[in-house]
């Protein structure tokens, strides 16, 4: 009996995206064909204006394509209602943004707990323990009662990662997560994302920085709305290094 290959976590076919202003069309993405399997760490890399963030927004259900197909976990997203898409956003995916987006005069644990208010699968009594588990994962246990504006930039981004982690999503999208950080803090944030990947999370990183993208196992290069290169050599190189260590 032939074993059926599992459906990819994310798959796009002939995906296009344009923005419209009255009669003016601005094309942003062109014929995007992409497959990402569960457990991958993928960087989408390109210069400003290349379309990489627009692609991430579509993959993360923050936007919709103008044409083409997007399948998530083997299911078409085209026929899903707004309520169904909102449910996917609150349970299956999470986001880490460049600007942190924390509530400034609110404690770390309350910031991290916030997504659980919209997470139907979590009882209110379970929220503190779930939040502390996520805070522990990013190494901020001793800062859980601090206000977010009492933390350094690097610590604030780690809180943002904990907040993305608290719903136990299948995919974590990180949009320029090191953009507002110094090099040491940025390196620490990327090490945390690598650790989460090793623990089984699918990570999709958007960046224009080569050194940041190289923390991923696979780099998709996008230019002027087109995928121009899909480099899996990083995955092979890391696998080879692990084999040598053994």
N, C-alpha and C positions, 0 to 999 in steps of 0.2 A: 504494500500500500504506500503510495507516494504521500509523504508528509507535506501538508500545505504550509507555505511560507507565511509567517505572521505579517499582518498589515503593518506598514510603517506608522510611526506615531504621527508624523506630519508628512503630507504629500501635496504638492501643487502641480497642476498641469496647465500649461499655456496661460498663466496668470498675468493679467494686465491691470494697471491702475492709472487712472487719470483724475485730476481735479478740475472742476468746472466753475467758472465765474461768469455768469450770464451766458454769453455765446462763445466764450474763450475756453478752450480745452488745453490743459497742461498735462501732457503725458509724463508719468513718473517711473513706472515699471513696465517692462516689455518681455513677454513670453518667458515668464519665470517657471522653470521646471526643476523641482527640488524634492528630495526625499531625506528625511531625518528620522532615524530609528531611535527607539527608547534607549536611554542611557548614554547618548552621545554628548560630547562637549564641543559645540560648534561656534566658531566666531564668524560673524558676517562683517567683513571689513571693506571700507571704501571711504573716499574723501567726502567732505561736506557736500550735500546736495546730490549724492549718488543714488539715493533711494533706499538706503539700508534701514533707516528708521521706519520708513513707510512699510517696508516688507515685514519688519518686526511687529508693527501695529496690526497688520493683517493676520499674521500667524498667531498673535496673541488676542485676537477677537476684539481689538479696539477700533478696527476699521474693516471695510469689506472691499473686495476687488471689484473693478469695473467689468471685467470679463475673465473667463477661465474658471478653474475648479480648485477647490481647497478641501482636502479630506483630512480629518483629525481622528486618529484611532480607527481608520478604515471607514469612517462615515462621512458623507458629504455634509458640508456646513451650509450649503446654499438654501436648503429647505427649512433650516432651523428658525424658530421664532426668536424674537428679541429676548424673551424670558429664558429660552433654552440656552442662548448664547451667554446671557448674564450668569446662568448657573455654571457654565463651563469656566467663565472668567473667575468666578468666586471659589471654585473647587479644584480645577485641573491645572490652572496656570497662575503664576505670580510674577510681579515685576520689581526690578530694582532700577531706579533712575539716577541720572547724574546729580540731580538737585536734592536728593534724599527724601524730600516731601514729608518730613516729620512734623508733628504738632509741637511747637517750640516750648511751651510751658507745661508739658505733660511728661510724666515719667517714662522711662524706657519700657517698663513692663506694660504700661497702658498703650503706648504706641504700638508695641508688638501685638497686643491683644486685639487691636482695632479690627483687622480683617475677620476675626472670629464672630463679630457681631452680625456679619452677613453670611456666615457659614452655617447652613441649616443642620449640618451633621454634628455640631459641637454643642453640648449642654453648657449653660452659663457657669455651672459649678466646675467644669473642666477647663475653663479658659485660663486661669492662672497657671496651672501645671503645664498646659500646652505652650503658653508664652515663655515660661522659664526654661522649658526644654529647648526652644529655639534660641533663647538668649545664651544658654550654656553652649550651644553648638557654635556660636561665633565668639566665644571667649569673653563675654561681658557679664558674667554672673555677679561680680562685685559692683556693677554699675546699674543694676536693675531698678533701683529706686531713685537714680539721678534723673533730673530733668534733661531732656534732649539738648537744650541749649547750654548745658554745662559740660558737654562732651566735645572732644576734638572732631575735626572733619572726618578722619578715618574711623573713629568710633561711631559717629552718626551713620556712616555708610554701613557699618556692621550691624547697627540697629535696623537699618532698612533691609538688609539681607535677612535678619531674623524675622522681620515682619513678613517678608516674602515666603519664608520657610514655614511659618506657623500653621498654615492650612495644609501642610504636607502635599504640595502640588506635584504634578507629574513633570511640569516644565517650569523652569525659572528663566525668565527673560531679563537680561541685564543690558541696559542701554547706556553706554559710555559710563560705566560705574566708577571709573577712576578719573574722570574728567576734571573733578574739582579737588583732587587730592595731590599731595606731594608724592614723590616717587616711592618713599618708604611705606607710606600709608596705602598707596595704590597696590604695591606688591603684596602687602598683607591681605588686602581685600581679594586679590586674585588667588592667593593661596587658600583662602576660605572657600572660594568658588570651586577650586580644584578638589578640595577635601569633600565638599558636598557632592561633586561629580563621582568621586571614588565610592561614596556611600550609596550611589545608585540614581541620583537625580540627573535628569536631562537639563543641560545648561545651554542656552542660546545667547551668545554675547554679541552685542553690536559695538563696534569701535572703529576709529580711524587710525589708531596707534598700533604699529607693527609689534612692538614689544608686549603690548597687552594681548593682542590676538594670539601670540605665540604660546600663551598659557593653555590654549585649546588644543584638541587633538586634530581638528579639521578646520580649515580656513576657507570660507567662500568669499571670493573677491567680487565685488559689485562695482560697476562703473557706468554712469549715465543710464541707470535703470536696467542694465543687463548683467547677468552673471557671466563674468569673463574667465573665471578660473575656480575650480573646486579642488583644493589641495588637501589630500588625505595623507601626505607624506609625514605630517607631524604625528599621526596616530601610529604609523609604522615605526617611526623613529623612537617614540616613547615605548612601544612594545619591545623593540630591540634592546633598549636600555634596561628595561625591567628584566628581560631574559638574561642579560649579561650579569646583572646583580645577583641573580639566582645561581 
